[in-house]
Amino acid sequence: MRGNGLSRLFEPGSRMFFIVPIIFAILSLIFGQYILGAVELVIVLFAYLLYMRVLKRREKNIIKYLESMTIRVDSASDNLLEDFPIPAAVVNLSNEEIIWCNARLPGAKDSQSRWFGLKISKVIDGFNLEWLRTNSADSMIATIGDQIFRVCGSVIPPSSVNDYETLATLFFIDITEQEALSQELSLAKPIVAIIQVDNYEELVKSTSSQDQFLLMAAVEARINEWCETGSGIFLKNDRDKYVYVFEERYLPTFVQSRFDILETVKSIKNFGNIPPTISIGISHGDDTLFDTLKNARLALTWRCQGAEIRWLSRTALPMNSTAE
């Protein structure tokens, strides 16, 4: 890097250099050195005005330099980057300070200058430019307020405008709506659960025909009531099996409750003093609904062969899932 201390003084974010002489000037006035204090204040004021002038000129030079690198569409387009239809910013790649940004950057409308000199991490929480310095990624995701952006950038090598700096141009593409749709699609993925009454044969043998009907009706009613919390589709598939299709968004609720339907069914009283028990085979994350159904059946078979899923009681998960 080239450049001397004086040029560094006029970089964005150097306003802090003016605080120290102002303090000295105030102290001089407090201790009765009025002439010295007044001279110091005049010098500081002159230096600050010069600083602002250099800053404005530098900003114009940077914009002109960036515009010279773009396609010439219209000779009358003097503020091409300023009028760019998406948020854009120019940053110092070495210290990640914002040198310039247009008014489309969230929070910068009509007051872009207040962002000048701030580190990009102050505007975008947790964001840095390491990916751009190392060329390890083409873009990064950033959140500003309630908006989500894909940030693309390009490095501007040192030139006559920035002879001791490497600058970078950042463009912010709003993907808030796409991310919301992607999240909704993920939450709407179908999950298939196959619920089986494990001891169906034993229950049938230990109760009369009338009691069998009442008992299975009670079991089905409890399962149906539980399924309603997931707003899915509940169907009886066989005399001892039920199919339940629901959306991914409801799975955390079921997991958090540890599939309390297992204990609810056990609490059903019957004349044979044998509590009904159920197993649940669950599959999700498959490419097709057919594969999801097939893997749910496989998960149920896997559980019935003695596999254990830690704290998920008698609930079986598909073999490509992880119980947490």
GIHUUR-V954167 format. One record per run of one state. SS is the DSSP state (H for helix, E for strand, - for the rest). FROM is the first residue (numbers start at 1). TO is the last residue. Records with the same first field share a line. If there is no record, write none. Layout:
BEGIN
SS = FROM-TO, FROM-TO
END
This chain:
BEGIN
- = 1-4, 10-13, 31-33, 69-86, 93-96, 102-111, 116-118, 124-129, 134-138, 145-146, 157-166, 175-175, 188-189, 198-199, 207-208, 231-232, 239-240, 257-260, 267-277, 284-288, 305-314, 318-324
H = 5-9, 14-30, 34-68, 112-115, 120-123, 130-133, 176-187, 200-206, 209-230, 248-256, 261-266, 289-304
E = 87-92, 97-101, 119-119, 139-144, 147-156, 167-174, 190-197, 233-238, 241-247, 278-283, 315-317
END
